[in-house]
Amino acid sequence: MAEKSAPAHQTATTGMSSDVAKPTGPLDTELGTTTIADTVVSKIAGIAARDVTGVYDIGGGAARAFSAIRERIPGGSTNYSQGVRVEVGTVECAVDVEFIAEYGVAIADVAQSVRDNIASSIQRMTGLTVVEVNIAVTDVHLPGDENEDEGEDRTQPAEPRVQ
């Protein structure tokens, strides 16, 4: 009896026998596998969140204070991953993001815009499917709060009251 062989279309396109596992996601090909680090996905998510109108800043108070100090150091840079946590698998990822909303915006609408922008940016740039984007709005930025955010000491007046 003749041996049963793999169909011609399998061996012609892959050059491999049918016993070898086929690619499982957009980052797995016949020629190799591409891995994307968590930090790459978190930076994409952080930049995408910042691009949405109504988002004042990303991250909680302590993370933003630390980032402000780091940016003032010569050679320091912006941490685009601040306030973003991700879990990255081979075909899917999940994102958690914290942000401060501008006063007066519809927070639910801003949150949905952030969710949509993060998911589409990650999908477009990495090919990963975003299964969830969890959002925590940690504060509302009020007009005139800029001095507080820069870490100035507001207990002392800027100029002496008496001479």
N, C-alpha and C positions, 0 to 999 in steps of 0.2 A: 504494500500500500504506500501511496505517496504521503510525505509529511505535509501537515497542514501549515501553511505559512501565513504571515500577517498580510492583510489586504495591501495591494500595491500602493494605494493612496497614503497609507500610514508610513511605509518605509521610504517612499519617494519624498515625502514632505519633511519627515523628521530625520531620516537616515538612521533611526534607532528601532529596536524591536519594540513590540507592544508591551513588554514587561516593564519598561522604564516609565516612571511617573511623568505625566504631562504637566506643563506649566499650570500653576494654581491661581495666579493673579496677574495683574497688569505689569508687575515688576519681575515676573519670572518668564524667561524666554527659553528657547531651545539652546541658545548660546551661553546662557548664564543667568544669574540672579542679581537683581539690584536691591540693595537695602538702603533705607532712608532713616537716618538717626532721629530720635525723638526731638532733639533740639532744632532740627530743620523744620519739622512740622509745627513746633511751638512758635518759632519765629514767623512762619507764614501766617499762623492764626493770630499772633499778636499784631502784625502789621495790618492784616485784614480787619481786625476789630478797630484799630485806631483810625482806619479810613472812613468809618461810618460817622455821618453827621449826628451829633447828639452825644457822642462819647467824649468825655472830658479827658480821662486818663485811664490807664489800665493798671490793675493791681490794687492791693490794699494799702493802708497808710504806711506800714513799716517798709514794705517793698518799695514804695514810691520814694520814701525818705532816703533809703539806702541808694537807690538809683540816682537821686539828685546829687548825693555826695560823690558817687562814682563819676558822674558826668563832669563834675568840677575839677577832678584830678586831671592834670595834663596827660593826654593819651587815653583818657577814659572814653568809653563809648556808651551809646544807648543800649539798654538790655530790652530787646524786642520780645523776649520770652517772659518778661515780668508779668505776673498775674495770670499766666497760662500754664495749665498742666495738660499733658496729652498721654494717651496710651496708643502705641502704634503696633499693629500686627502686620501680617504679610499682605493682607488685602483690605483691611479696615483700620479705622482709627476713631478714637473718641477724644473730645476736647472739653475741658473745663476752663472757663474764663471769668475773671472778676474785673468789673470796671466801675468807674464813677460817671454818672450821667450828668449832663448839663441841666440846670434848673429850667423847667418849663417845657421840656420835651415829653412826648408820650413814651414812657419807659417801655411799655409792652411792644410798641412799634420799633423802638431803637433796638431792643433785645432781639426781635425777629430779624431786623436788618443785619445785626451783628452775626446772628446764627447763619443766615443765608450767605453773607459775604465770606465767612470763615469756611463754610462747607464748599462753596464754589471755588474758592482760591486753592484750597487743599486738593480738591478733585482735579482741577486744571493743572496744577503744578506737579503733583505726585502720582496721580492715577489712583490713589487710595479712595475707598468709599468711606465717607464720614457717617458713622452710625448714630452719633449723638453729639450735640453741643449744649452743654449745661452752662447756664449763665447765672452769676451772682452779682447783683448791683449792690455795691457796698456803701455808696454815698451819693449825694447830689451836690454838685458844685454850684455855689451861689456866686453871682457877680460880686466882685470886690474881695473874694477870698484868696487872691493870688499871693498876698504877703504871708499868709499862714502856710501855704504850700511850699514856700521857699525857705521855711525854717527860721524866719526872723523872730527875734525875741520881742513880743508885743507887750511885755510887762514894763519895758522902759520906753519913755517917749523918745521920738526921733531927735528932738531938740530940747535942751533944758528949758524949763518953764521960767526960771528966774536967773538973773545974772549978777 
